[in-house]
Amino acid sequence: RGGRNFSQCDSLLIGSDGEASTFPYIEAADGNNQLEHEATTSRVSDEQLLYLQSRGLATEEAVSLVINGFCQDVFEQLPMEFAAESQKLLSMKLEGTVG
């Protein structure tokens, strides 16, 4: 009774063929709850890349920094060994994808 829920689903599209489908779904047993949801989809923007490149980062480094920043909240919720492995796998996957 009197519960509150906020669900957020953010997607970051990578590459020209990237796509995302978000379907927020919240079910409550009674009407005394406050339920909210939000879904956003975005790409790494040219402005983000220009800003980072103007500070000396190569394009690939800039893209990697933006994507890692996007994933950071999830990585922080993982046990340390899984977070480190996820970070490593993401870096390997991104290697050579720009340019």
N, C-alpha and C positions, 0 to 999 in steps of 0.2 A: 504494500500500500504506500502510495505517495512516493514511488520510486522516480528516479531521474536517469535518463540515458541520453548520451550524445555520441553518435557514431560518425566517424569521418573516414572517407575513402579518397585518397589522393593518388593520382596516376601521373607518371612522367613518361611521355612518349620519347623513345630513342630511335633515331633513324627515320628515313622518309616513309617506311612501310609500317611503322609502329601504330598500334591502335589499342584502345582500352574500352572495356564495357564494365560499367559500374551499376550495380543493382542494390542500392541500400534496402535492407529489409529488417524491420523491427516489429516484433509481435508482443503485445501486452495483454495479459489476462483480464485486467479491469481498466476502467477509464480514469483512475486516479493517478496516472503517471504522466510525467513530462517527457516526451520523446522528441528528439531532434536528430536530423541527419544532414550531412553535407557531402558532396562529391565534386572533386575538381580534376580536370585533366589539362596538362600543360606540356610544353616542350622546353628544352633548353633554349633560352632566348638569345638572339643576336646581341642584345644589350648586356646580358650576363657575360657572354664570351668576350665582347669588346672591353668591358670593364677589367676582367681578369687578364686579358692579353695586354692591356695598357700598363699592367703592373708586372709584365715580364713573363707571364706563363705562356707556354706553347698552347695551341688549340687543343691538342689531346689532353694536356694537363688540366686545362680549364674545364673541359667537358667532364673529365673524371672528378674534379673537385665538386662541381655542381651536382652530379649524380650521387657521389658519396654523401654530400650534405643532405640530399633528399632522403637517402636510405638510413641516415644516422639514427633517427628516432627508433627505427626497428632494430638496428644493430645493438643499441643500448639496452634493449629488453632481452636480448639473448644471453645465455651463459657465455663467459669470456671466450672459451675455446671455439664455440660456434660463431661468435661475432668475428673473431680473428679469421676463421676459415671463410666466412661469408665475404669479408672485406677482400681477402686474397682472391677468391673466385671472381668477384665482381671486377677487380683490377685486371685479371687475366682475360675476362670476357670483353672488356673495353679496349684492351690493347690492340692498336692498329685499326680501330673502327672509324677513326676520323682522318680525313685527308685523302 
